[in-house]
């Protein structure tokens, strides 16, 4: 069994050494999960609902601990980390209502009665990224468990600590420890085995489009179900009839949240040409006002990047001759710090077309509504975006025309646990969250009951 060191990205200190599981360990986990899933599915719906509520209560009792752990492991500011831990609790509570409400249908037919059942798939493999370890894990395991499945969770190698602790809390709350297992390991080992093991009936993957296509291709060999949440290059469209001051003041938080390590980041700001100069004047103090620093300090708004290799990747997009309009500040010394950076490149530049996944945003002018939509859609991705306008008709027209799964008008909100989330085009496949998410972890079984015609006796 190999090991990996987990690093604090704000200090570059080693936090812990984590054991990485091999293929044999995954196979053993799948076998135990299959047995646990059958036991779980046989429980009364109210019992499963109660177990999920107990799991949520255990998370709630440890929100501070989980948040502190995420600050150290991921460099998330403490306020954000507290929200993330609370979000896990909220998602579990939301889906704890599912077991008692996962109803099939009675369909009118001739000659009998036809009913449908939503049967659990069995064992579900969830592969999570390093940028939001807790929330994205919950988006997979909570609805999957609620639908009657067992879950194997592989956290990202850089940020496994909160997932490991959540797995412990699940067992402490009374959940069968074989029903929900956290399996740290390399993607090429544990994640790959999720894809190839015939006992894993579905894989939920969040990460890069490049790896997602490999997951999808591998799953095809077994006609295995997948949910994929992949890359993004979202647009923040600013029209001349909006509240320009508010649009500029909030723009940094639409892209620099989590140091830009967010697939929903509005990393392309498109501004109507006749207000472009004024917008840039308003944007500069907003960017320079972003508080970048120690993530354990409550006033901090942006922490470090997650690792040295990722820092080098982000830095490669801002060479010495980059068209930098202005920058914010970042601490000196240890830690993977990168200042909020605003670029004004040409539309064909790779900073405009590629997902940087860091605190770097490009600003481009446009002339009219049609040009704004064309620019917004000029990407293989389609995850999220924002539209700033005070014209309701324009807001409706543009929101229908932009090819993205999650849009906000006059805000940068993307994710709520009670509404669906997912992308168009190469940003993914399927939807997470919302009331229908548990159905994606079930198979619809149709059963027809023939009824003997005894009308002559009535």
N, C-alpha and C positions, 0 to 999 in steps of 0.2 A: 504494500500500500504506500503510495507516494503522499507527500505533504506539500502545502503551499503556505507561504507567509502572507498574512493580511496586514496591509499598510495603512496607517492614518495619513490621508492625503494632505492634511494641513500641517503636519509636523514631519512626515516621512519616517516616523517611528513604527516599529513592528508592534502590532496589537496582539496577534495570536498566530499560532500555527494550526492549520486545519488539515485533517486527514481527507484525502481525495479517494473516493471509492473507485473500484475497478469494475469490469463488466460482470464478474461473478457475483459481486455484491448487489449489483442492479438486478440480476436474475433472481437472486434470493429475495430481494425486496418485492419484486413483481409477484412471486409465488405467495408470499405472505399477504400482499395486498389483495390478491384474488380471493383468498379465503375470508379476509376481513370484509371485503365488499359484499360477499354473499350474506354474511351475518348482518351487516349494516342495512342492506336492502330488505331483509326480512323484518326489521323492526317496524313498529307502527309509526305512521307519519308523525304523530305527536311526539314520540320518543326521539326521533331524529331531529325534529325542530327544537326540542328541549336541549339536546346535546349541542347543537349549533349555538344556541343562546348561552349555554354555559361556556363554550369556547370564546364567544364574544366577551363575556364577563371577565374571563381570565386575561384577555388582551387589555380590556379596559383597566384592570387593576395594575397593569404593568406598562401603561402608556409612557410614563416618564423614563422607565428603564429602557424600553425599546427606542425611544427618541434619543436618549444619551448614547446608546450603542450606534445608532445611525449617524449621529454627529461625528463620532470617532471613526467609523468605518467608511462613510461615504462623503464626509465633509459638508453635509447638508446643514444649513443654519438651523438652530435649535427650534425656532418657531415653526419652520417648515416640517422638521422631523416630528414634532408633536402632532401636527396635522396629519401626517402620513400614518402614524401609529393609530390615531383616532379613526382614520379612514378605514383601516383594517377592521376595527371593531364595528364601524357602521355598515360595512359591506356584509360582514357576518350576520349582523342583526337583520339587515334587509332580506338576505336570502334564507334566514331561519324561518321565514313565512312560507317558503316554497314547498316543503314536503307536504303540508296540509292543503296546498292549493294547486298542486301539479295535476290538474284534472285532464282526462281525455275527453272524448266527445261521443255522443250517441247520434248516429247519422241515420236519418229516415231511409229505409230501403224496403223493397217488396219481398215478401216471403220470410221475414224474420227481423232480427235486431242486429244492428251493426254498431260496434263500439271500438274505440281506440284507446290504447294504453301508452304512456310515455315511459318506456323501459330504460333504465340506466345502461350506459355503454359497458361499464366494468371498471377497468383501471385506466386512469387518465394521467399522462405525463405532462407536467407544466415546466417549461424552461423559461426562466426570467432573466432580464438584463440587469446591468449594474446601476442604471441611472435612477430608478425608483424601485428599490428591492421590495419594500413592503407592500405598497398599493398594488403593483402589477401582479405580485404573487396572489394577493387576495382576490383579484379579478378572475383568476383561474380557479383557485382551490375552493372558494366559497360556493359559487353556483354549481361546481362539479360535485362537491359533497352533498349539497342540498338536493341534487337530482338523483342521489343514491349511489354515486360512484366512490371508489377509492382514488386517492391522489398521491402521486410521487412528484415531489418538487425538487428540481435542480436549480439552485441559485447560481448567480454569476460568480465566477472564480474570484473576482476582486472584492465582492461585497456580499459574503454569505452569512454574516453574523446575525443579522436580525431574523433572517429566515430560519436559521437553526434554532434561535430562541423561540420563535413562534411555534415551531414544531414541538418544542418542549412544553410550551404552554397548552397546546392542544391535548397532549397526553395528561398533563396535570389537571386539565378541566374534566377528564373522564373519557375523552375520545379514545377509541381503540388505537394504540400506538402503531399498529400495522395498517390502519386505514388511511392515515395521513403521515407520510414519511418524507423527511427532508434529506436529500442525497447529494452532498457536496461532491464535486468532481469536475473533470475537464469536459468541455462540450463534445470533444471528439471521442470521449469514452462514454460518459453517462448520457449525455444528450443523444448521441448516435445510437445508443442501445434503446432508448425510448422509441426511436424511429424504427429500428429493425426488430424489436421484440414483438412477437405476435400476440402476447398477452396484454400489451399496452394498446388500447383500442382507439385512443385519440391523443394527439400531441398539440399542446397550446404553446406557441413560441412567440416571444417578443424579442426583437433584436434587429439586426441589419437585414436589408433586402437581400443582400448577397447570401447570407446564411439561410434566410427564410426560403429562398428558392431551392436550396439543397435539402432542407427539411421536407418541403413539399414533394420534391422529386423522389426522395427516399420513401416517404409515406405512400406514394403511388404504387409501389411494388406490392403492398398489401391492401390497397384501396382503403388506407387508414385515414380517418378524418383528421383535419387540421384546422386550427384557428391561428392566423398569422397577423401580428401587429408589427409593422416593419417601419421603414424610413419615412422621412417627411422633409419637405422644403416649402413650408407654408408661407402664405402671403398675408401681410397686414395692409389692407387697401384703404388709403386715406383720401376721401373726396373733399372738394373745396367747400362743400356745404355743411361739413361737420363742425363739431366743437373742437377746433384745431388745438387749442391749449390742452384740452383733456386728452386728445389723441396722442399728442407729443409726450405729455407727462406719463402716460401709461405704457407707451411703446416699449421702453426698456424692460418692463416687467412681463411683456409678451414674448420676449426672446431671451433675456438674461436670467430668468428664473432657473434655479439649479445650474447656474453657470452655463446656460445654453444647452445643457445635456438633457434635452427634452425633444422627443420626436414631434411634439406639437409646437415647438418654438416657431414664432413668426419671424423667421430669419431673413425674409425679404420684405422690406417696407416699400410699398408702391404709393407714391404721392402725386396727386394731380399737379401738373406743371405750374399752374398759376399761383399755387400756395406752397410750392416746393421750398423756396428760399426762406419763407417765414417759418415753415415747419422745422427746417434744419436749425434755425436760430433758437427755436423752442426746445428742440430735442437735445442740443448740446448740454445745457445745464441739467436736464433730467438724467442723461447718461452719467455725467460727472458726479451726480448726486447719489448714485447707487452705492450703498455702503458695502464694500467688499472687505472681508477680514475674518477674524477668528469665528468659526461657526458656532462655538459655544456661547458667544456673546449675543444676547437677545436682540440687540439693535442691528446685527449683521443681516444684510439682505442677500448677499451672494458669497459663497464659499469658494474653495479651490476646485480645480478639475480633479478627476478621480485618480489619475495615475500619471507617472512620467511618460509612458508610451502615448497615452492619449494627449497629454500636453504637447508632445512633439508633433502629433498629427494636427492639432488645432493650429499650432504655431506655423506649420508649413503653408497655411492659407494667408498668412500675413507676413510676407518677406519684407525686407527693408524698403523696397520700392513700391509697396502696396499703396493704393489710393485711400489712405486713412484720412477721414474727415476730422475725427477727434476720438479721444479715448477717455475712459474713466481711469481710476487708480486701482492698484492692487498691492498687497504687502510685498516687501522684500524678504529675502532669506529663505529658510526651509519651507517646503510646501509647493504644491503644483498650481501656483497662482497665475491667472491670466486676466488682464484688465478688460472690462467691457470695451468693445471696439466697433466703430462705425466706419464702413467703407462706402465709397461712391464709385463702383467699377462700371465697366461696360456690360451690357446685358448678356454678352456671351462669355464673360469671365467665369472661371470655375467656382468662384465664391458665390456666384448667382445660381449656378446649376447643381452644385454638389452639396450634400448634407455635411456641414462642418461639425456639428454637435458640440459647439463651444460658444463662448460669449462674443460672437462676431456676427454682425448684421450688415446687410447691404441695403442701400437706399437708391431707388430708381424712380425717375419721373414718368408720368404718362399724361396723355392729352385728353382722353375722353373715356366714357364708360366702356365702350367696346375694346379700347386698347388696354384698359385695366384688367378686364376679364381675360383677354388673350395673354397678357403677361402672367397673370395668376395661374393660368392653366398650362403655361409653357414649361412643364416639368413632368417627369415620369411618376411623380408622387401625387398624392391627393388625400392628406390626412386631416388637416385642420386649416384655420385661417380666421381673419377678422375683417369686418367691413365697417368703416366709419362714415356715416352719412346721417343727416337729419331728414332725408327724403324717404318716406316709407315705401313708395313705389320702387325707387331705386334699390333700396335694401332688399326687397323681395326679388326683383329682377336679378340682381347680382348674386344673391345667395342661391338662386336656382341655377345660375349659369356657371358658377365656380365648381369645378370638379373636385370636391373634397367631402369627406364624411362628417366633419364636425366644424360648424361655422358659428361665429359669434358676431352679433351686430352691436357696435358701440361698446365692446368689451373684449376680453381675451379669455373668456371661460371656455374650457374644452371638455372637462370631465366631471360628471356627476354620477354617483353610483346607481341612480334610478333612471338614467337615460342611456340609450345605446351609444357605444363608442367603437369606431373602426374606420378604415380608410378605403378610398377608391384607388384604382390603378395599382401601382407597385407599392402602395402603402399598406397593403394587407388583404386579408381574406376573412370574411365573417365579422361578427360583432360581439363585443364583450359588454358587460354591464346592462342595466335596464331590466325591465320585468321579464323579458323573453330569454335572457342569457341561459338559464338552466335548461331550456329546451335544446340548446345546442350540445348538451351533454347527454342526450337521450336519443333512442330510436323510437319511431312511431310504429306500434304494432296494431294491426287492424284485425279484428275478430268478428266473424259473422256467425250468428246463432240462427239456424233454420228453425222456424216455428211450424209445426204441423197444422195444416188447415182443417179445423174441426167445426167450421161454421155451421154445418148441417145440424149439429147437436145443440146449437144455441137457440 
